[in-house]
């Protein structure tokens, strides 16, 4: 989006200064940070925090020292120092005191991040960086071909070029240790750059590649989630989810991280629900547990000879369990009618008009018939029924006048009445044109 077409009325829009086309790689929601201290002024004797948070391709972030006190805003491209020499290009995501809080949260000290910011990225730096990014997809395909030729049990997931195009980092996944020394030699000869190999997990691979989850939103690991905790099948059991691996697994092949989001809430609600209550004994019969609504604190039971599910509150279930332990049986599962009224299961009358049947279902078919009739009339006119010349009005048809009889055509010899045993000649020569021995059919009995 150009500056002239934006709705801000100027070339310095707010926010990340992009105004529609996000400058960050992967979209605005890619590990975005909101600076809620940006509108606050620092005290007069207070120096700004000298470190800046920079983000690179994927979810890689790091902290760099702004020694020259360059004025930076979120979204700007900067050239930063690297540990292997040269420089790299990244986006500014955070400045000021929030960087100090981020470093404390991630337990990063100033001594552990001695790298510094060189300058704001120039036009030459940006062009070189974009050319390096365009080579990444081609490099990926070629490197996968080389890995297959060497027979290595690994999967190359992503390639990231350094901003000055002097180094390429290959991210791969493998079940065990891989000896890729020969692969590094082949890659260095093919691409003429320094090669670095990094092994990542399945979830880190999904976070780098990104995608859309079954919920319709972007993957959590590619937008905001950076701490990957273990997820077990017990989380699905506590939430009464079916243990279907196809539905519970994410794009990484592991269990979805979102199974842990509401697990604590379910665990708190399950404390009041009795355990191991599969059957309740009553004088009417034995009722079996069919369903448990955790948040509504309801347990649904049904008898063997009845398909009706009866909802019971947790207190009522505990009461019946105590009666069964004492050898007593209630007459029936009572109080469920009151529960149904509380749940508003009783049908309500809604104020609406029933418009079904007002329109004819064949209203569209009539239009089709008219079109067919018009086509037939056109074909008749082409065959010899010439339309009336222009300027002459067609005669008005008198409905009371008797219609003239159609003149009879002269009968040929074949039209004479046939006697029994003889076959009448077929005048439809067009349809029977390709038939053979049509007149030799046996007579109908």
Buried (B, 14 or more C-beta within 10 A) or exposed (E): EEEEEBEEEEEEBEEBEBBEEBBBEBEBEBBBBEBEEEEEEEEEEEEEBBBBBBBBBBBEBBBBBBEEEBEBEBBBBBBBBBEEEBBBBBBBBBBBBBBBEBBEEEEBEEEEBEBBBBEBBEEEBBEBBEEBBEBBEEBBEBBBEBBEEEEBEBBBBBBBBBBBBBBBBBBBBBEEEBEBEEBBEBBEEBBEBBBBBEBBEBBBBBBBBBEEBEEEEBBBBBBBBEEBEEBEEEBBEBBEEEEEEEEBEBBBEBBBBBBBEEBEEBEEBBEEBEEEBEEBBBEBBEBEBEEBBBEBBBBBBBBEEEEEEBBBBBEBBBBBBEBBEEEEBBEBBEBBEEBEEEEEEEEEEEEEEEEEEEEEEEEEEEEEEEEEEEEEEEEEEEEEEEEEEEEEEEEEEEEEEEEEEEEEEEEEEEEEEEEEEEEEEEEEEEEEEEEEEEEEEEEEE
